[in-house]
């Protein structure tokens, strides 16, 4: 009856007057409850509309594929899907294959993969319309190649949701620069892929499109934040994709899904038109970069993007075309390496992958030099985490307001919402028993003033010079180190942000870094994992053991790193590792 009375008072009243009447008639608590309910109804409606748009795009794509198959019954889809990118390009260029056959083949495969792992947020209908213009770009380096695009990389007419309800129904008014360049080079963006809520998480789930699964094992996460890309490419539903990386968001899903991924130096490729939930942060830099089955495909994508068209569209990007000479070089390299960063003890499969790759490089004539970056175990907390969340997580939380928090993100947001004083108290209490966790609570307080933020920026710059000086002292060309793996069981990523040390460190340094799959988890690795204690024996080490348990047969990779702006050298090193591993595998098969 009280509810009916309130509704009666509201009838015919102006919006502002309605709130006043509600306050008088029902009390402030009832007003807040009603507004909250209305907000949640609005949120549910936005989510329902987004899912309906996705479902319509999938259904439309299914119908288009069926129509194409009826009209072209001889299309050899299995052959098309098996071709490496370089061979696919050659056949497209020489008209052995048509762009239509390639697009519809990959669209069909992407639909199949999405039904299994839930990785696509939209199949782009304009990709089919773009076929009519492909001949205008026959000379493009990616002529006729379908390309998948991470959710936050802007495409005209589509939301860049970042997995958040707030960004729904705000479609982009134009393509991002990298998408414009891809189209100019003849590529056909055909699918957008899923991300975690807010992007600052390395799982791949959000309240809008829900959880993406790992195609190698459906009980595992594909990683994130470029998790939809990792899952789609890993399952064969895309031959080339674009992701972004601020703490491992290209490299972790590449590792978890058994593909190659490359994080360029930040600023090497244009970031115009990329959405974010932490604009303005400058300590730990984000990059947009390619993900694919092999290193040559990554290099081809970089070659296509680093062109005059991109430099003209975004004059803030240094006009540095791809250095073919560096990528094609075969000179022996001086390779620094480390197996344990002092923060996260690698899983047995991570360690074994690193050691086996080191041996292969030595046998090939490269010089391997032990090199542990200075103060690596503490720098990531004091400079990286504190800088990334210099505002204490306020900007991210603002982007999540009004919506529910995905379970994969809630462990992080719970800590972000704690009062600073409580975090300091917890740091003091935890320090004697769990020093790593104590350092994390202190770092999550962020910077309390602008002068403190400037000091933090200065400390990051000073560390860059300290790191480079140690690198030069050993006369290194590149660095080999572990990458997080194997893929986690579902539900652990938000509880284990400490495990990002192997990847986020190179965002802090703004160093190009990439991942190459080199092995799979063995039965022996799983047995050895039973005795895993970690570097600290704290709750995080115990959680990591639980997270990677049950990984037999999953892919394991290594990480390759170079100094800032030496992107081609990093790719060349990745290619070397990839070639040596494949040669060994081929030898073992004989």
N, C-alpha and C positions, 0 to 999 in steps of 0.2 A: 504493500500500500504506500509506503514511504517513497518507493521508487516511482510509482504512478503519480504521486503528488509532485515530485520534482519534475517529471516530464510535462505535467500539466502547466507548471509555472514557466517552463521553458518555451512553450508554444508561442510563436509570434515574437519572441524577444530577440533583440539584436545580440550578436556574439558576445560583446563585452558585457552587456546587461545580463546575459545568461549566466555568466560566471558569478556575478554579484548575487543574482537570485539563488543560484545553487548554494552559495556560501551561507546565505541567510536561512534558506529552507532546510538544507540537508547537512550543513556543517562542512568545515574545510576538509575533513577526512573523506567525506563522501565525494567532494569535488575531485580531490586527487585520485581517488579510486576510479571515478568515472573517466577522467582524462586519461588515466593509465590504460583503462580498458579500451578506450577509443584509439589510443596510440597503438596498442597491440593489434587491434583490428586492422588499423592502417598498415602496420608492418606485415601482418599475415596476407593482406591484399596485395602489397607490393611483391612479396615473395611468390604468391600464387601467380601473379601476372608474369613474373620473370620465368617461372617454370613453364608456364603456358607458352611463352614466346620460344623458349628452348624447344619444347616438344613440337611446336609447329614447324620450327626450322628443321628438326630431325625428320619429321614426317614428309615435309616438302622435298628434302634431299633424298629420302627413300624412294619417293615417287619418281623423281627425276632420274635416279639410278636405274630403276626398273624400266623406265621408258627408253633410256639409252641402251640397255642390254637387249631389249626387243629389237631395236633398230640396228644394233651392231652385235649380232650373236657370236661373231668370231673373235671378240676381244680376248686376248690372252692375259687375263688379270694376274694369274700366278706369276707369269714371266715379268710383268711390269713391276709387281711388288718385290721381286727378288733382285732387281737391278740396283747396283750402287749408283749414287747420284751422278758421278761422272759419266757412266755408261748411259744412264737415262737421258742426260743432257745431249749426248752425242746422237742418240736415236731420235730425239725430238728435233734436233738441228738438221739432221739428214732426212727427216720426214719418214723415218721407219716407224715412228709412233706419232700419234696426233695428241695435241694438248687435251682434247676432249676425252680420249681414251684414258689418259693418265689421270686427269682430274676425277672422272667418274669412278675409276678403279680405287683411287685413294679415298674418295668420299665413301664408297661402299665399305671399305676396310675400317675407316674411322667410325662409321656407324656400328659395325660389329664390335669393335673394341669398346666403344662407349657403353654398349649394352652390358658389357662384362665388368668394366672397371669404373664407369661413370666419370670420364675425363673431359668430355666436350661440353661447353656451355652454349654453343651455337654452331651450326653448320651454316656458313655465310651464303645466302642465296645470290649475292652479287658476284660470287666466284663463278657461277655459271654464266652470268651476264658478261663477265670480263673476258670470257672465251672469244667473244666477237672482236675484241681489241688486241688479241695476242699477236697477230701478225705485225702490228705496228712496232712490236718490241722483239722481233726475231733475232736481232743482233745482241740482245741482252744476255748477260751471263747466266741468268736463271730462266730463260725462255721456256714457258710451259710447265715450270716446276711448281707443284702445289706446296704451300708452306703453311704450317700451323702457327698460331699466334697466342701468346699468353694473355690472359684476361686484361691485365693492366696496360697493355700496349694498345694505344688508341686506334680504333678503326671507325671511320665515319658512319654514323647512324646506329652505333652499338654502344651499350654501357661499358665503361671500364670500372667494374664494381669493386675491385680489390676485396671481394668476398663480403662486402658490407651493404646493409640495407640502405644506408644513407646515400649511397652513390647509384642506387637504382633509379631508372627513368630519367637519367641525365645523359642522353646519348651524345657521343662526340660529334662536333660540328665539322671536323676534318680528320683525315688520317694523320697519325703520327709521322714524323719525318722518316723513320726507318721503314714504315709500311709504304710510304710514297716512293721511296727509293727501290724497294723490292718490286713494286709494280712497274717502275720504269725499267727495271732489269728483266722484265718479262715474267716474274714470279706471280703466282695466283694464291693470295691468302684465302684459305678455304674453311678454316675452323678456328674458333676461339676455345681456350682450354682453362680448366679449373685451377683455383688457387685457395690457400687458407684465408680465413677471415683476418683482414688487416695486413696481410703479407708478411708481418714480422713473426713468422712461425715456420718451421720446416716440415709440418705435416701438410695435408691438402684436403681440408674440410671447412665448410662454412654453412651458415644457416640457410643460404639460398639454394645452393646446388648440392650440398651435403658432401659425403666422404668419397674421395677418389681412392681406388685400390691399386695395389702393385700388380702388374700383369704377370710377374714372375711367381707370385704367391699371393693369393687373394686375402690372406690373413695379415699381410704386411702393408705398411704405408709406402707410397711411391716417393715420399720425401716432398720437400717444398722449398720455396714457395712456388717454383715452376713445376709443381707436381703433375698437373694435367699434361704438360708437355712431355715430361719424363715418361709417364704411363703410355701416352699415345705413341710416341716414337719407339719406346721399348717394345711395344706390342705390334709394331709394323704399320700403324695407322697413319703415319706421317714420315716423310723422308728427311724433312728439314723443318726446324722450328725456331722461334725466337722466345727466349726467356729473359728474366732480369735477376740480378744477384746482388744482395747487400750483406750477406753473411754466409753464403754458400747456396743460395737459392737456385742457381743453375747446376752447381757441382754436386750437391747432395742428391737431388733426384736423378742426375746422370749416374752417380755411383749406385744408388739403390735400384735403378732400373736397367743397368748394364749397357749404357750408351756413352757417347762422348759429349762433353759440354765444355764451353769455353767462356770464361769471364774476362773480357778485355780490360785494359786500363780504362778507368772511368774518364769519360770525355773523348775517348777515341771514336765512339759512335754517338750520334745525336740522341739526347734524352728528351727532346721536345715531343710532347704528346703522350708521355708516359705518366700514368696516374700513380699516386702514392698516398700513404696514410701518415707519413712523417716528413712532409715538405720542410725544407730549411735546415735540416740536419747536415753538418759538414764534416764531422769527424770520421765517420765510417761511410765510404762512398759506394753508391750503387752503380751498376753497369748493366747495359743491355747486351746480350750476346747470343750466339747460335748454339743449338743442340742438334745432334744428328747421330747416325750410326758409326761414322768414322771421322778421322781427323781431316782428311781431304775435303769432306763436305763442309766442315767448319771453316777451313781455309777459303773454300770457294765462296761461302756466304760473306766472309769478311772482305774478300776481294771485290765482291759485287757491291757491298755497302760503302766501301771506302772509295767513292767516286766523286767526280766533279758535281754531280747532281746533289749529293748530300752536303758537300761543302758550300754549295750555293744556297740551299734551303736553310742551313744552319751555320752561319759564319763563325759561331763560337767554337766549332769543331776544328782542330788543327788540320790543314789540308795535306794530310800525309797519306798518299795512296799505299796500297799493299806492297810490301817489299819482297818481290819475288826471289831476289838473290838470296836473302836470308833464309826464306822458307825452303829453298831448293838446296841449300848448302849441305855438304856431307862431312865437313871437318869434324874431328873428334872434339868432344865437349868436356869441360871441367864441371862436374856435377856435384853440388853439395847435397847432403842427405841427412835426415834424422828419422828415427823410428818412433820416438816417444817425446811429446812436447812438454812433458812435466805436468800437464793439466789432466788430460784424459789418456789413460793407458789404452793403447789400441786393443781391439778384439784380436784374438789369435789369427783370424783370417786377414785382418788389416796388416798385422806385422809380417805375416808370411808373404803377402803380396808385395810388400815393400822390399823384403830381403831377396825374393826371387827376381824382381825387376832390377835391383842393384847388381846381382850376379850377371844377368843378361847384358847389361850396359858395360860392365867391366870386360866381359868376354868379347864384346864388339869393339873394344879399343878405347872406350871413354874412361876418363879418370874420375874416380869417386872419392869425394873428400868429406869427412864428417863435419857437419855444420849445424849447430843448434842456435837459432836466432837469440840474441841477448835478451835475458829477462822475459822470455816468451811466456812462462807460466803465470807471471803477474801482470804483464803489460796489457793483455787482452781485457782484464777486469778494469784496471786503473785508467786505461785510455780508451779501449774499444767500447766496452759495455757502458761505461760512464758517459762517453761521448754520444753513442747511439741513442741513449735514453737520458740525454742531458736535462730534459724537462721532467724527468721522473716518470715518463710514459704518458704524460698529460695529452699530448697531441694524438697519440694512438687511441687513447680512451675517448677523446672527443669524437673521433671518427666512428666509434662503436656505440655512441649514445643512442638511446631509444630503441635498441634492438637487443635480442637475446645474444648471449655469448656462447659461441660454439664450445662444446666440451673439450676439444683439442687445444683451445686457447685459454680456457678458464684458469688453469694453474698459473699462467703468466699474469693475467689481469688481476688475479687475487693479490699477488705480491705488489703489482704496480699501484694498486689502490690503498695499500697500507700507508698510514701516516709516516712521514720521514723519521720522526722521533722513534716510532716503534721499530723501524728498520735498523736504526742505529743501536737500539737496545738489543735487538736480536743479534746484530753483528758482534756486540761485546760478549753476549752470552754464548754464542756458538764458537767464537774464536779458539778457545782452548781445545775443543773436541773436533770441530769441523772448520778449519781455517779457510778452506776454499769457499764454503757456503757463506761464511762471515764476510769474506771479501766481496761476494756477489751482492749481499744486502747493502753494503756500503756503496758499491758502484751504482746500484739501482736508485740511490738517492739523487743521482744526477748532479747538476751544478746549481748552486743556490743563488748565483748572481751573474751578471754579465762579466764583471772582472774575472770571476772564477772560470767562466766559460772560455774567455780569451786565454787564460793561463792553460786551460786544458788543450786548446788548439795549439798553443805554442809547444806544449809537451809532446803532442803528436808529431809536429814538425821536427822537433829535436830527435825524437825516436827514429823517424825516417832516416835522418843523417847517421845516427848510431848504427842502425841496421845496415845501411849501404856501406859504411866504413868497414864493418866486419866482413861483409860480402867481398869487398875489394881486397881486403887483407888476404883472403884465401884465393883471390883471382878466379872467382866462380863465373861460369856462364849462366847456369840454370840451377834449379833446386828440385830435388825429388823428395816427397814426403807423403805420409798417409792421407787418405780422405775418409771421412766418416762412412762406416759400413760394417756389416751388411745391413740391409733394410730392416727397420724396426718392426716389431709387432705393433698393432694399432693401439693408439692411446698413450704413447710414451713421449712424443716429441715435446709437448708443452711442459713436461716435467723435467726435461733434460736440456735446457738451453746451454748449460755448461759444456756440452759435448760439441759445440760449434767452434771450438778453439782451432781446429785444423783448417777450417775454411775462412771464418770471419777475420782471422789474423791478416789475411792477404787483401781483404777489403780495407782494413785499417792502413795497410801499407800502400794501397792503390796499385798493387802489382798484378799483372796479368796471370791468370791461373786457369788450368784446365784439368779435366779428369779423363782418364783412359781406363776401360775395363781390362783387367789382366788375368783374372782367375775366377773361380767359384769356391764357395765355402765347402770344405771337405768334411768327411766324417771325423777325421782326426782333429780338425779345428773345433768341431762341436764338443768333442771329448775334452780338449784342452780348456775350453770355455768354462767347464764345470769347476775348474780351480781358479778362475779369474777373481782377483781381489782388487784390482785397480791400483792407482797411485796413492790413494788416500784411505781406502776402505770405508768411505763415508756413504750415506744413503744414495748419493748420486752414482757412485760406482756400482752399488747393488742394483740400482734401477737400470743402468746401462747393460749389465749382464742379462737382466730379464728382457730388456728391449730387443737384444740381438739373438736371443736363444731361439732355436728352431729354424736356423738359416741355411741348413745344408742344401747345396745346389744353387744358392743365390749368387748373383754376380758380386765381385769385389774389384775395386779399382785402386789406382794410385793418382796422386796429384802432382802436376808439373807446374813450375813457377819460374818467372823471369822478373827482371827489374822493370819498373814502370816504363811504358812506351816501347818495350821490346816484345810486342805482341807476336810478331812473326817468329821470333826466336823461341818463344814459348810453344807456339804451334809446331814448329820444326822439331822441338824436343818431344812433344806428344806423339808426333808422327814416328819418330825414332823408336819410342817405347812400343807403340802399336805394331810396328813392323817386326821388331824383335820377338814380341809375344806371339804374333801370328806365325812367324817362321818356326818357332819352337813347337807350337801346336800342330803345324803341318808335319813337322819331323816326327812328332810323337804318334801321328796317325799312320805313318808309313810302316 
